[in-house]
Amino acid sequence: MFLSLIRLAVVFFLSVGVAHACFCDEHKIPTVAESYSGTKAVFSGTVITRGKYGIWFKVDRTWKGARSKTIYLYTGNAINDCYALHADLNQSSHWLIYGYLEPLYRSENSKRPYTYKLMSRACDRTKPLVYAADDVKALDQLRPGRKALVTRRTS
């Protein structure tokens, strides 16, 4: 009986360490201006569906890049990383996306990437739109004299 309790305690403590091992240091998250300057696209969008390697978004509003009505944001293996986009993802959810053009390599020994994909980084500013009011305000100020583009529905 005593050994069973010891085993149970060891399993509990090991599982707690794994569950809490992933977090983002708030002091290392870039500012809106830093994220904006380093991105290929900044937009708000509605989740359409999850694809094999990413997520399809309907673009609602754009501050940078994002010229099409829909965008596929490649997530790769981010589901195994600290990545809020997977934790809170559901169809029709609204997100503020900071998309980076990231190189992909065929192997770790490859010298050159074989392609580039639009990705969002873990521990960056991508978040559900309901938590992004400060970001939206700052993004609007980064584009002085120009309103962010709003995609309008045509019915």
Secondary structure, DSSP 4 states (H G I P E B T S, - for coil): -HHHHHHHHHHHHHHHHHHTS----GGGSPPHHHHHHH-SEEEEEEEEEE-SSEEEEEEEEEEES--SSEEEEE-TTGGGSS-HHHHT--TT-EEEEEEEEEEE-SSTT-SS-SEEEEE--TTSS-EEGGG-HHHHHHHHHHSTT-PPEEPPP--
